[in-house]
C-alpha cells in the first residue's frame, strides 16, 4: 500500500527553462550551451538536471555540495566577458527558475491532509534553493512537506541509487510504499529498481491531484 509520495522539484513542481539560462549567459559572453548538453559517459555518477540533460563536472560538484556558491560563481565569472559583475552571473544562473504554480502547492497540502507523507527529493544547489525558497513558496517551505532531501546536502545526486536508498532508510519506508514522481526517466528507473512505484511526468506539465491519484491505486 502506498502511503508516501515523493516529488522531484525542477520540471515537476518547479517550471524550468534552461534555454533562458543559456541565453542569459550568452549575453555575458559565456557559451553556456556546452554546459547543458553533454551526456554522461557510461558509468558516470553525475546527476541529472532534467530529461536528457546532465550536469557538467563543475555543476555536478556544485549540486553535490563539493564546492561552495562562491567557488562556482567565481569559476563561471572567469569565463564571462571582462567587466561582468558577480550579481549578473547569479541572475543568469537563476534565470532557468520560472515558477511553482500555486495549484501544485495546493495538491501537496491536500495529500498531507489525507494522511500521506509528502517529501521532496531534488538535484539542486545552494543558490537555486535560496532563490526558490525566497520567491516560490508563499509560506515556510516545511509547511508543504514532511521532509526535504537536496543533493547538495546529501553529497550525491540522482540517478545514483544510493540517493533513493538513503531516503528509504531515513524515512523508514519500503520502496513499495512510495510513489516517486520525476520528469527524468533515468531517475524513475533508478527508483523503480528499488521497488518504488514511479510516475514519469512530462517536464513542466500541469498535473493535478487526480492525475497522481491514478498512480496511487
N, C-alpha and C positions, 0 to 999 in steps of 0.2 A: 504493500500500500504506500502510495506517495504522500508524504507529509511535509516535504521540504521543496521549495522552489528556489533555484539559484540562477541569478541573472548576470550575464555579461553586461558591461557598461557601453562602450563605444559600438555603435551600429545596432544596438538592441534598445537600451534605454536612451542613450545619447545619440542624436543625429550627428554624423561626422561628414566632413567634406575635405578629404586630403588634398584634392586638386586646388582648393582655395589656399591651403597652406603652401603648396608648391609655388603657386603664383605670387604669394606674398613674399616668399624668399627670393623669387626671381627679381622682384623689384629692388632687392637689397644686393643684387649681383651674385647670388649663390645659386648654383644649379642643383636644386633640391630634388629634382625628378629621380636621380640615381639613388637617392636615399630610400626611396619608397618602392622601387620596382624590382630590386634584387630578390631572387628566390633563394631560399635556404639550400645550402649544399646538403646532400643526403647525410643523415646522421647529425645534422646541426641541431642545437637546442635553442636557437634564437627564437624569441617569441613572435607571435603574430600581432599585427596592428589591426588588420581587418581581413576579409576574404581575399586571398591571392596576394596579400601584401605582408611582407615580413620586415622586421626591424633591421636596420643597418647595424654594424658592430657597435658604433657609438650609441645609437638609440637603445640597443639591447642592454648595454652597460648601464644606461640611464634608467631604463624602465625596470631593471632588476636591482636598483639601488647600489650598484657598484661604483658609480661616480655621482657627484653632487650636481645640483642645478647650476652652480657656479662653474663647475668643470664643463658641463655640457654646453651651456650658453657661450662660455668662453671659447670653446673649440669651434662652435658654429660661427662666432663672430670673426674668427681668423679667416674664414672662407668668404666673408662678405666684402662688399666694396669698402674701400678705405673711407673712414669717416662715419661708418654705420654705428649707431648707438645701441647700447645694451637693451634699452626698452623696445627698440624697433625689432630686435631679434625675438624677444619674448612675445611681442604682439604677433609676429609672423608665426611663431610656433603654436600659439593659441588659436590661430585663425581657423584651424580644422574643427574646432569645437563649436557646434551650431546651437543646439538647444535640447532640452529634455521636455517633451510635451507633458503638460500637466495631467493629461488623461492617463499617461503611463504611471505617473506617481500615484494617481488615484487607485490604479489596479494593485500596486504594491500594498497600499493601505487595506484594500478590500480583502486580499488574500490573508493578510495578517489577522484581520478581524474574524475571518472564517476559521482561524486556528492553524494555518500553515506557517511554518518557519520560512522566512524570506531572507536570502543572502545575496550579496553582490560578490562576484569574482572577476577581477579585471586586470588586464595588462595595461598599466598606465604609468605615470611618472609624477614626481613631486609637483612640478609646475602646473601640469594639466589638472591634477587633483585639486590643487589650491584654487585654480580658476573655476573648476566645476562646482566645488563646494560653495564658493562665493556667489556664483551667478545663476546656478540652475536648480538649487534646492531652496524653496521658499521657507522651509523650516530646517531645524537641525537635522542633518543627514541621517542620524541614527533613529529618527522618528519613523523612518521608512523601512529599516532593515533590522534583523536580529543580529547580523554581523556582516562585516565587510572585509574582503581579502584582496589586497592590492599587490601586484608583482613587486613593486619597489620595496615593500615591507617583507614579503616572503623571500626575496632574493632569488626568485626563479619565475619563469613566465610560461603560460600556456603556449603550445600544447604539451609541455613536459608533464608526463603522467604524475610526477611527484607532487605537482600542484594540487591535483584532484585528490591524491592520497592524503595530503596534508589536511585538506578541507574536511574530508570524511572523518579523519581521526579527531580533528579539533571540535567538530560539531557532534561527534558521537553517533554517526549515522552509517547505514549501509548504502551502497550505490543504488540499489533497487528502491530505496525510499525517497530518492531525489530526482527531480526533473531539472535538467540543466539546459538553459536557453542561451544560444550564441549565434552570431551571424557568420561564423567561420567554421567550415566543415571539419577541418583538421582538429579543432578544439573539441567539437562534438564527438568525433571519432575517439579521441583520447579519453573523454569522459565515459563514452559507451563501453570502452574496453574494461572499465572498472565496474560495470553494471548499472551506470546511470541511465535513466530514461533521458532522451535528448529531444530538443526542438531546434532545428537549424532554420532560423528565420532569415528572410531577405534583409540585407542591410538597410537600415533607416526605414523599415516598413512600419506601418501604423497598426500593430496588432492590438488586440483588446483582451479583456478578461475571458470571454467565451472562446477565443482562439486558443488561449493557453489551456483552458479547462478541457478541451478536446484531448490534450496530451496527458491529462491527469487521470483519465478514466482507464 
